[in-house]
Amino acid sequence: MTMANVVANQTNSSSSYIATKDKMNVQLQEMTQNQRRQFQQYLVQYFDFTPVNAQEMSDRITAETYQEAVQKLMSLRDRFVKTFVKDKAAYTFKSLDELLRSKEIPNTTVEEVE
């Protein structure tokens, strides 16, 4: 095998790896977007959020925080069945805000990478 063939094989392997990595990143972004849409629907349907407020809260959800945030919603929903809460949206917002703030890195924003 010549040096040119070795370099060509490495380049093809790198290109294949990058294409696979890019495809996986796109799939992860799509999954995160789907999770955010679903989360937004939960907030509107079960917690009396306005669509705009639900969108703003769901935009803060990441792949890392999604599961814990959904668990928080399920816990709150159970609590609301047993306990009267006058403003479910405000109570839920405060609970989620505290949860997400504890997971966020200060002075950073979540940015979609395209």
C-alpha positions as CSV (number, residue, x, y, z in Angstrom):
1,M,0.0,0.0,0.0
2,T,1.4,3.3,-1.0
3,M,1.5,6.4,1.3
4,A,-1.1,8.0,-1.0
5,N,-3.5,5.1,-0.5
6,V,-3.0,5.3,3.3
7,V,-3.7,9.0,3.3
8,A,-6.8,8.5,1.0
9,N,-8.1,5.7,3.3
10,Q,-7.6,8.0,6.4
11,T,-9.4,10.8,4.6
12,N,-12.3,8.6,3.6
13,S,-12.5,7.3,7.2
14,S,-12.5,10.8,8.6
15,S,-15.1,11.9,6.1
16,S,-17.3,8.9,6.9
17,Y,-16.9,9.6,10.7
18,I,-17.8,13.3,10.2
19,A,-20.8,12.4,8.1
20,T,-21.9,9.9,10.7
21,K,-21.3,12.4,13.5
22,D,-23.2,15.1,11.6
23,K,-26.1,12.8,11.0
24,M,-26.2,11.9,14.7
25,N,-26.1,15.6,15.7
26,V,-29.0,16.3,13.4
27,Q,-31.0,13.3,14.9
28,L,-30.2,14.6,18.4
29,Q,-31.4,18.1,17.5
30,E,-34.6,16.7,16.1
31,M,-35.2,14.6,19.1
32,T,-34.6,17.6,21.4
33,Q,-37.0,19.7,19.3
34,N,-39.6,16.9,19.5
35,Q,-39.2,16.7,23.3
36,R,-39.6,20.5,23.6
37,R,-42.8,20.5,21.5
38,Q,-44.2,17.7,23.7
39,F,-43.2,19.5,26.8
40,Q,-44.8,22.6,25.6
41,Q,-48.0,20.7,24.9
42,Y,-48.0,19.3,28.5
43,L,-47.6,22.8,29.9
44,V,-50.6,24.1,27.9
45,Q,-52.8,21.1,28.3
46,Y,-52.3,20.2,32.0
47,F,-50.8,23.3,33.7
48,D,-52.8,26.2,32.2
49,F,-49.7,27.8,30.5
50,T,-50.3,30.2,27.6
51,P,-48.7,29.0,24.4
52,V,-46.2,31.8,24.5
53,N,-45.1,31.1,28.1
54,A,-45.0,27.3,27.4
55,Q,-42.8,28.0,24.4
56,E,-40.4,30.1,26.5
57,M,-40.2,27.4,29.2
58,S,-39.8,24.6,26.7
59,D,-37.0,26.4,25.0
60,R,-35.0,26.1,28.2
61,I,-35.3,22.3,28.1
62,T,-32.2,20.3,27.0
63,A,-31.7,16.7,26.3
64,E,-30.0,16.5,29.7
65,T,-32.8,18.1,31.6
66,Y,-35.8,16.7,29.7
67,Q,-36.4,13.6,31.8
68,E,-36.1,15.4,35.1
69,A,-38.4,18.2,34.0
70,V,-41.0,15.6,32.9
71,Q,-40.7,13.9,36.2
72,K,-41.3,17.2,37.9
73,L,-44.4,17.8,35.8
74,M,-45.8,14.4,36.8
75,S,-45.1,15.1,40.4
76,L,-46.8,18.5,40.2
77,R,-49.8,16.9,38.4
78,D,-50.2,14.4,41.2
79,R,-49.9,17.2,43.8
80,F,-52.6,19.3,42.1
81,V,-55.0,16.3,42.2
82,K,-54.6,16.2,46.0
83,T,-54.0,19.8,46.8
84,F,-55.8,22.9,45.6
85,V,-53.5,25.4,43.9
86,K,-55.0,28.6,42.8
87,D,-52.6,29.4,39.9
88,K,-51.2,26.1,38.5
89,A,-49.3,27.9,35.8
90,A,-47.4,30.2,38.2
91,Y,-46.7,27.3,40.7
92,T,-45.5,25.1,37.8
93,F,-43.4,27.9,36.3
94,K,-41.6,28.6,39.7
95,S,-40.9,24.9,40.2
96,L,-39.6,24.4,36.7
97,D,-37.6,27.6,36.9
98,E,-35.9,26.5,40.1
99,L,-35.1,23.1,38.6
100,L,-33.7,24.5,35.4
101,R,-31.7,27.2,37.1
102,S,-30.0,24.6,39.2
103,K,-28.9,22.8,36.0
104,E,-28.0,25.9,33.9
105,I,-24.4,27.2,33.7
106,P,-24.4,30.9,34.8
107,N,-23.9,33.5,32.1
108,T,-24.7,31.2,29.2
109,T,-27.6,30.7,26.9
110,V,-28.7,27.6,25.0
111,E,-28.1,28.1,21.3
112,E,-29.3,25.9,18.5
113,V,-26.3,24.8,16.4
114,E,-27.1,24.3,12.7
